[in-house]
Amino acid sequence: MYSFDRSMSLSCGRSTEISDCVIGALLPSFRIESVATEADIQGYLQRYRALQLQSKIYDSLNRKPQRGTIPPHQIIAALKAELDWWEKENIPTYGSKVLVESELSMGKMLLYRPCRIVPERSVEENMELWTASLGFVATYRQLVESNSIFYVQIASEKTYWAGLAILYSFWRLWSLSLSREEVARRTAIVRQTDLWKAIQDVMFILRTLSERWEDGRILAKQFEKTSTFAIAVAESGRNGLSDTLEVPREIQTFRSYASMTSIRASRERDGLIQRDLDLQQFVAEMVEI
């Protein structure tokens, strides 16, 4: 229950339902099946502690700024230190390597995404977001190819969100005014070949998982539509963005992203017609309240 709540909430951009403060025992405090090996138990511990940390990062960066609170850069530095410690203490074994890498990438995406207390990220932070989201998608493709995904809806939502993170960071790094040194770093780190591969990986994951979760086809269709913007950006040249390019709403409002899959699916089933732009704006405004 705890794992499902954390994973579902974080992948859909919503606050968790179960608060850590109401849990009076260290995790995991449940009875693990007798067939579980020592490596299995260690994997459970790694995952739950990672989910706790991811939730802490999300909540810490999504609070409304108040006078007298700790400056954002100090909050981010403290959270990064915790994430670095988790990485150091959770050296992956052969069997848990992909899972640990995906949880670490998820934590970094949450740490470096645009958020309520830091709406605009620096060039360096956008590069960190780009790198983390590429890593997440690459490791998740391995999980899908090995048929190791159990919670298909959560995996689909996470992959879609990671895909948006890739498109958002790519857009920001190509639209910001950069120094000569930053342009050189961007050229070295943000490569078009990585963008093409990442888009292909996201589409592969979403289409494959949609065979097991019908509503997943909505995510696949929407991402395919949104990713055409990034392709247009890449094809516009190295001298900045064309004024004629229209940035998709989900990329513009990425910092307040909340999943609309169930709403879109319900709308399709009921035959309701409503513009996605209006719906996205409404959801973004609700998240900001």
Contacts in CASP RR format, 6 or more apart in sequence:
PFRMAT RR
TARGET T0000
AUTHOR 0000-0000-0000
METHOD contacts of the structure
MODEL  1
MYSFDRSMSLSCGRSTEISDCVIGALLPSFRIESVATEADIQGYLQRYRA
LQLQSKIYDSLNRKPQRGTIPPHQIIAALKAELDWWEKENIPTYGSKVLV
ESELSMGKMLLYRPCRIVPERSVEENMELWTASLGFVATYRQLVESNSIF
YVQIASEKTYWAGLAILYSFWRLWSLSLSREEVARRTAIVRQTDLWKAIQ
DVMFILRTLSERWEDGRILAKQFEKTSTFAIAVAESGRNGLSDTLEVPRE
IQTFRSYASMTSIRASRERDGLIQRDLDLQQFVAEMVEI
1 18 0 8 1.000
2 18 0 8 1.000
2 23 0 8 1.000
2 27 0 8 1.000
2 48 0 8 1.000
2 51 0 8 1.000
3 47 0 8 1.000
3 48 0 8 1.000
3 51 0 8 1.000
4 151 0 8 1.000
4 154 0 8 1.000
5 16 0 8 1.000
5 17 0 8 1.000
5 18 0 8 1.000
6 16 0 8 1.000
6 18 0 8 1.000
6 51 0 8 1.000
6 52 0 8 1.000
6 54 0 8 1.000
6 55 0 8 1.000
7 51 0 8 1.000
7 151 0 8 1.000
7 154 0 8 1.000
7 158 0 8 1.000
8 153 0 8 1.000
8 154 0 8 1.000
8 157 0 8 1.000
9 15 0 8 1.000
9 16 0 8 1.000
9 17 0 8 1.000
9 55 0 8 1.000
10 16 0 8 1.000
10 51 0 8 1.000
10 54 0 8 1.000
10 55 0 8 1.000
10 58 0 8 1.000
10 106 0 8 1.000
10 110 0 8 1.000
10 158 0 8 1.000
11 154 0 8 1.000
11 157 0 8 1.000
11 158 0 8 1.000
11 161 0 8 1.000
11 259 0 8 1.000
12 157 0 8 1.000
12 161 0 8 1.000
12 258 0 8 1.000
12 259 0 8 1.000
13 58 0 8 1.000
13 161 0 8 1.000
13 257 0 8 1.000
13 258 0 8 1.000
13 259 0 8 1.000
13 287 0 8 1.000
14 258 0 8 1.000
14 259 0 8 1.000
15 58 0 8 1.000
15 59 0 8 1.000
15 62 0 8 1.000
16 55 0 8 1.000
16 59 0 8 1.000
20 52 0 8 1.000
20 55 0 8 1.000
20 56 0 8 1.000
27 45 0 8 1.000
27 48 0 8 1.000
27 49 0 8 1.000
27 52 0 8 1.000
28 44 0 8 1.000
28 45 0 8 1.000
28 48 0 8 1.000
32 40 0 8 1.000
32 41 0 8 1.000
32 44 0 8 1.000
36 44 0 8 1.000
39 93 0 8 1.000
39 95 0 8 1.000
39 96 0 8 1.000
42 93 0 8 1.000
42 96 0 8 1.000
43 96 0 8 1.000
43 99 0 8 1.000
46 90 0 8 1.000
46 96 0 8 1.000
46 99 0 8 1.000
46 100 0 8 1.000
46 103 0 8 1.000
47 99 0 8 1.000
47 103 0 8 1.000
49 86 0 8 1.000
49 90 0 8 1.000
50 86 0 8 1.000
50 90 0 8 1.000
50 100 0 8 1.000
50 103 0 8 1.000
50 104 0 8 1.000
50 106 0 8 1.000
50 107 0 8 1.000
51 103 0 8 1.000
53 82 0 8 1.000
53 83 0 8 1.000
53 86 0 8 1.000
53 107 0 8 1.000
54 103 0 8 1.000
54 106 0 8 1.000
54 107 0 8 1.000
54 110 0 8 1.000
56 79 0 8 1.000
56 82 0 8 1.000
57 79 0 8 1.000
57 83 0 8 1.000
57 107 0 8 1.000
57 110 0 8 1.000
57 111 0 8 1.000
58 110 0 8 1.000
60 75 0 8 1.000
60 79 0 8 1.000
61 72 0 8 1.000
61 75 0 8 1.000
61 76 0 8 1.000
61 79 0 8 1.000
61 110 0 8 1.000
61 111 0 8 1.000
61 113 0 8 1.000
61 115 0 8 1.000
61 116 0 8 1.000
61 117 0 8 1.000
61 118 0 8 1.000
62 115 0 8 1.000
62 116 0 8 1.000
62 117 0 8 1.000
63 116 0 8 1.000
63 117 0 8 1.000
64 116 0 8 1.000
65 72 0 8 1.000
65 116 0 8 1.000
65 117 0 8 1.000
72 117 0 8 1.000
72 118 0 8 1.000
75 117 0 8 1.000
76 111 0 8 1.000
76 118 0 8 1.000
79 111 0 8 1.000
80 111 0 8 1.000
83 104 0 8 1.000
83 107 0 8 1.000
83 108 0 8 1.000
83 111 0 8 1.000
86 104 0 8 1.000
87 104 0 8 1.000
90 100 0 8 1.000
92 98 0 8 1.000
92 99 0 8 1.000
92 100 0 8 1.000
92 101 0 8 1.000
98 139 0 8 1.000
98 142 0 8 1.000
98 143 0 8 1.000
98 148 0 8 1.000
99 143 0 8 1.000
101 135 0 8 1.000
101 139 0 8 1.000
102 136 0 8 1.000
102 139 0 8 1.000
102 140 0 8 1.000
102 143 0 8 1.000
105 132 0 8 1.000
105 133 0 8 1.000
105 135 0 8 1.000
105 136 0 8 1.000
105 139 0 8 1.000
105 162 0 8 1.000
106 136 0 8 1.000
106 158 0 8 1.000
106 162 0 8 1.000
107 132 0 8 1.000
108 128 0 8 1.000
108 129 0 8 1.000
108 131 0 8 1.000
108 132 0 8 1.000
109 129 0 8 1.000
109 132 0 8 1.000
109 133 0 8 1.000
109 136 0 8 1.000
109 161 0 8 1.000
109 162 0 8 1.000
109 165 0 8 1.000
111 128 0 8 1.000
112 121 0 8 1.000
112 125 0 8 1.000
112 126 0 8 1.000
112 128 0 8 1.000
112 129 0 8 1.000
112 132 0 8 1.000
113 121 0 8 1.000
113 129 0 8 1.000
113 165 0 8 1.000
113 168 0 8 1.000
113 254 0 8 1.000
113 255 0 8 1.000
114 120 0 8 1.000
114 121 0 8 1.000
114 168 0 8 1.000
114 254 0 8 1.000
114 255 0 8 1.000
115 255 0 8 1.000
116 255 0 8 1.000
116 256 0 8 1.000
116 288 0 8 1.000
119 255 0 8 1.000
121 129 0 8 1.000
121 172 0 8 1.000
123 173 0 8 1.000
123 176 0 8 1.000
123 178 0 8 1.000
123 182 0 8 1.000
123 185 0 8 1.000
123 186 0 8 1.000
126 169 0 8 1.000
126 172 0 8 1.000
126 173 0 8 1.000
126 176 0 8 1.000
127 169 0 8 1.000
127 173 0 8 1.000
127 185 0 8 1.000
127 186 0 8 1.000
127 189 0 8 1.000
127 190 0 8 1.000
129 165 0 8 1.000
129 168 0 8 1.000
129 169 0 8 1.000
130 166 0 8 1.000
130 169 0 8 1.000
130 170 0 8 1.000
130 173 0 8 1.000
130 189 0 8 1.000
130 190 0 8 1.000
131 189 0 8 1.000
132 165 0 8 1.000
133 162 0 8 1.000
133 163 0 8 1.000
133 165 0 8 1.000
133 166 0 8 1.000
133 169 0 8 1.000
133 198 0 8 1.000
134 166 0 8 1.000
134 194 0 8 1.000
134 198 0 8 1.000
136 158 0 8 1.000
136 162 0 8 1.000
137 159 0 8 1.000
137 162 0 8 1.000
137 163 0 8 1.000
137 166 0 8 1.000
137 198 0 8 1.000
137 201 0 8 1.000
137 202 0 8 1.000
137 205 0 8 1.000
138 198 0 8 1.000
138 201 0 8 1.000
140 155 0 8 1.000
140 158 0 8 1.000
140 159 0 8 1.000
140 162 0 8 1.000
140 201 0 8 1.000
140 205 0 8 1.000
141 201 0 8 1.000
141 204 0 8 1.000
141 205 0 8 1.000
143 149 0 8 1.000
143 155 0 8 1.000
144 155 0 8 1.000
144 204 0 8 1.000
144 205 0 8 1.000
144 208 0 8 1.000
144 209 0 8 1.000
149 155 0 8 1.000
149 209 0 8 1.000
152 209 0 8 1.000
152 212 0 8 1.000
152 213 0 8 1.000
153 213 0 8 1.000
153 215 0 8 1.000
153 216 0 8 1.000
155 205 0 8 1.000
155 209 0 8 1.000
156 205 0 8 1.000
156 206 0 8 1.000
156 209 0 8 1.000
156 210 0 8 1.000
156 213 0 8 1.000
156 216 0 8 1.000
156 219 0 8 1.000
157 219 0 8 1.000
157 259 0 8 1.000
157 261 0 8 1.000
159 202 0 8 1.000
159 205 0 8 1.000
159 206 0 8 1.000
159 209 0 8 1.000
159 219 0 8 1.000
160 202 0 8 1.000
160 206 0 8 1.000
160 219 0 8 1.000
160 222 0 8 1.000
160 223 0 8 1.000
160 259 0 8 1.000
160 261 0 8 1.000
161 257 0 8 1.000
161 259 0 8 1.000
162 202 0 8 1.000
163 198 0 8 1.000
163 202 0 8 1.000
163 223 0 8 1.000
163 227 0 8 1.000
164 223 0 8 1.000
164 226 0 8 1.000
164 250 0 8 1.000
164 251 0 8 1.000
164 254 0 8 1.000
164 257 0 8 1.000
165 254 0 8 1.000
166 195 0 8 1.000
166 198 0 8 1.000
166 199 0 8 1.000
166 202 0 8 1.000
166 230 0 8 1.000
167 226 0 8 1.000
167 227 0 8 1.000
167 229 0 8 1.000
167 230 0 8 1.000
167 248 0 8 1.000
167 251 0 8 1.000
168 251 0 8 1.000
168 254 0 8 1.000
169 190 0 8 1.000
170 190 0 8 1.000
170 195 0 8 1.000
170 230 0 8 1.000
170 233 0 8 1.000
170 234 0 8 1.000
171 229 0 8 1.000
171 230 0 8 1.000
171 233 0 8 1.000
171 247 0 8 1.000
171 251 0 8 1.000
173 186 0 8 1.000
173 190 0 8 1.000
174 186 0 8 1.000
174 190 0 8 1.000
174 233 0 8 1.000
174 240 0 8 1.000
174 241 0 8 1.000
175 240 0 8 1.000
175 241 0 8 1.000
178 186 0 8 1.000
187 238 0 8 1.000
192 234 0 8 1.000
195 230 0 8 1.000
195 231 0 8 1.000
195 234 0 8 1.000
199 227 0 8 1.000
199 230 0 8 1.000
199 231 0 8 1.000
202 223 0 8 1.000
202 227 0 8 1.000
203 220 0 8 1.000
203 223 0 8 1.000
203 224 0 8 1.000
203 227 0 8 1.000
206 216 0 8 1.000
206 219 0 8 1.000
206 220 0 8 1.000
206 223 0 8 1.000
207 217 0 8 1.000
207 220 0 8 1.000
209 216 0 8 1.000
210 216 0 8 1.000
210 217 0 8 1.000
210 219 0 8 1.000
210 220 0 8 1.000
215 261 0 8 1.000
215 262 0 8 1.000
215 265 0 8 1.000
216 261 0 8 1.000
218 261 0 8 1.000
218 264 0 8 1.000
218 265 0 8 1.000
218 268 0 8 1.000
219 261 0 8 1.000
222 250 0 8 1.000
222 264 0 8 1.000
225 248 0 8 1.000
226 248 0 8 1.000
226 250 0 8 1.000
226 251 0 8 1.000
229 245 0 8 1.000
229 246 0 8 1.000
229 247 0 8 1.000
229 248 0 8 1.000
229 251 0 8 1.000
232 242 0 8 1.000
232 245 0 8 1.000
233 241 0 8 1.000
233 245 0 8 1.000
236 242 0 8 1.000
236 245 0 8 1.000
249 276 0 8 1.000
249 277 0 8 1.000
249 280 0 8 1.000
249 281 0 8 1.000
249 284 0 8 1.000
250 257 0 8 1.000
250 280 0 8 1.000
253 280 0 8 1.000
253 281 0 8 1.000
253 284 0 8 1.000
256 283 0 8 1.000
256 284 0 8 1.000
256 287 0 8 1.000
256 288 0 8 1.000
257 284 0 8 1.000
257 287 0 8 1.000
258 283 0 8 1.000
258 284 0 8 1.000
258 286 0 8 1.000
258 287 0 8 1.000
260 279 0 8 1.000
260 280 0 8 1.000
260 283 0 8 1.000
263 279 0 8 1.000
263 283 0 8 1.000
264 276 0 8 1.000
264 279 0 8 1.000
266 272 0 8 1.000
267 273 0 8 1.000
267 274 0 8 1.000
END
